[in-house]
C-alpha cells in the first residue's frame, strides 16, 4: 500500500513540476473528449467509405469448393442431430 502511495505522490509531483516548467494545455473533460473522438470517427468514415469485398470471391465460385462446403454443412447437421439424440 505504501509503495502505491509513494508512486502516486511521485507522479503527482512530476505532473506539477511539468505543468510549471512547460505550457501544458488543460485536459478536456470526458464528455468533450468523447465528442472529439466521435467527430473524428465520423470524419474518417466520410473520407474512407467501406468498400468491403469478399476475399477470393472466385475461390468460392469453384464447383469443387461448393461441393466440399455443402458436404461439410451436411456433416455438421448430422453430428448435431446425433448429439441431440444422445442427450
C-alpha positions, -999 to +999 in steps of 0.1 A: +000+000+000+028+024+009+046+017-024+015+026-044+010+058-025+047+067-030+045+062-067+012+081-069+028+110-050+059+109-072+036+110-103+016+139-089+049+158-081+062+151-116+029+164-131+030+196-111+067+203-120+060+196-157+030+219-156+051+247-140+080+243-164+061+239-196+030+254-210+006+224-210-030+227-222-058+218-199-071+183-202-106+181-218-135+168-198-146+132-206-177+145-225-155+168-246-131+140-253-159+117-263-174+144-286-140+150-303-135+112-308-169+108-322-164+137-346-131+123-358-146+089-363-175+104-384-150+124-404-129+092-410-160+073-421-169+100-446-134+102-460-128+064-461-160+047-472-162+010-467-155-010-498-159-045-485-153-072-510-153-108-500-118-122-501-111-146-530-147-144-543-137-166-573-125-192-549-160-198-536-174-199-571-154-231-578-178-260-581-154-283-561-153-259-533-191-255-532-194-293-531-169-295-502-187-268-483-221-284-488-207-318-476-192-301-445-225-285-437-244-317-441-218-335-418-223-307-392-261-311-393-258-348-389-234-346-360-255-320-342-286-342-347-268-372-333-256-352-303-292-341-296-303-377-298-276-388-274-287-363-248 
